[in-house]
Amino acid sequence: MCGIVGYVGDRQALDVVVEGLRRLEYRGYDSAGVATVTAGVLHTRKRAGKLGNLEKMLAESPLPASTVGMGHTRWATHGAPTDRNAHPHLDDDGRVAVIHNGIIENFATLRHELEQRGHDLRSDTDTEVVAHLLSEEFEPAGRDLAEALRRVCRRLEGAFTLVAVHAEVPDVVVGARRNSPLVVGVGAGENFLGSDVAAFIAHTREAIELGQDQVVELRRDGVTVTTFDGEPAEVRPYHVDWDASAAEKGGYDHFMLKEIAEQPRAVADTLRGRIGPDGRLHLDEMRLSDDELREIDKIVIVACGTAYHAGLLAKYAIEHWTRIPCEVETASEFRYRDPILTRSTLVVAISQSGETMDTLMALRHAKEQRSRVLAICNVNGSTIPRESDAVVYTHAGPEVAVASTKAFLTQVVAVQLVALYLAQVRGTKWGDEIAAHVRELATMPEKVDQVLDTVEPVRALARTLVDARTVLFLGRHVGYPVALEGALKLKELAYMHAEGFPAGELKHGPIALIEDGLPVVVIVPSPAARSVLHDKIVSNIQEVRARGARTIVIAEEGDAAVEPYADHLVRIPRVPVLLQPLLATVPLQVLACEMATAKGYDVDQPRNLAKSVTVE
């Protein structure tokens, strides 16, 4: 959530900051604001609503030229999304400006203390207390803004990213992070801060990771990073392997459509380079030794939302190929139920952004219990990979639309690679068997492309469903997580009730929901594998159709048994059973996207949602 941009250099700061905020819109927000410093004077503008409201204000009331500035898009937590609560927030004298992502848990206590000392706080936010605390600490810190911020951070509790400027040090931007993302962009005679690299990717692809509890001081000629205690901090520079064009729509009406279309390439990139010269499977940044992996006697997957559905699919592959017991947990609930974890437990944390706070907290709980942790992530250098014992990057490239598409498919591929790697290390699969599975995976980009070439009827179908009040999704085996993902996409994008069920649970309650004309989407397993499941789900289709349901059936090519009972039949190529979700999910993505478009909704930025949930 919340987009943050900071800049020091030779360019007009406002242009850089507004452009960066535009690139961060995908994160979700409800207000926007900027601050610049010119000739010892601090200038701010902020507005509730979309970035266009702020840009209109800037056109009507321009800011003076400045080469130092920062900007923010806010997702309301403390205080309604109003002009007054929008960031930046100032101290009493208007000399300090602060923007913030996260939650300061002890803000009420701090606010009370400030008010007792005569400060006048004008907003309902937790952020404003930082501006006033910085104002108090500036002189005692020797007018060193970074030192003042360090002193303030030592008093704060919670998860936060902070960025600040001060009228009396007009060549400096400072930032701090704890449990919330912040990254540095390094340029020639200019430097940047951002919630993620999209904020500055148009200007530089050289970045620096900021670690936990660190403060950064940006000047035109350099970057200084320290701990909250003022000690020099080790940093890791890295190169961003995509450019600004990768985050543009490329002629598509929506980022989501572009990202759906990019899935064949994304899956191919996830697979690229995994087989070494020795013919064995290799994973990037697998820092766990073979001996450590052989000690594993239980695997627990933690994730949220779409990533959780990828985790459910991982369970089938891991248990089938490795025979290791595998549990899948909703990350937000994981640490609160006192899970049984040991040194022999492998916790797999799945997160597109690598900043999902619920998953990060689950990871940290696992580490406290001495469990080993492996991350599956798309964003290089983000917090979850940094704090894990091993990482598998999905290499999906930037995903801007809030509703995840290519991230999901690449996560499914990545968890299968992890399962095969474990099978290789533990000897539960022969080398030629593993190679055969990887070859099958390598055919999936072409097959996903085939599905994308045949989805126009799905779009037409979606336009006929815009008046439906609810849609049910049914699946068995790996089709069940696909049903959950299809339902989630409709909730996210079309703002309608949708539920996914195991088809075998129909008669245990959900069949009471069936009424005349109700759309029911059914993901049918291959008739060639697990034929009992196939026969059972055909019976399920008959059951709901007999009660008036409008059946939308996703089935493999050549499956004739479903034809008499499908009101709408969507064909996908025939593949091994564990790979079917990579194909069956794609029409459901298209269905949800087209229904949302037909309803006139914002496909890329659904209401109330943010791309990365960075607070619990």
Order of alpha helices (4+ residues) and beta strands (2+ residues): beta-alpha-beta-beta-alpha-beta-beta-beta-alpha-alpha-alpha-beta-beta-beta-beta-beta-beta-beta-beta-alpha-alpha-alpha-beta-alpha-beta-alpha-beta-alpha-beta-alpha-beta-alpha-alpha-alpha-alpha-beta-alpha-beta-beta-alpha-beta-beta-alpha
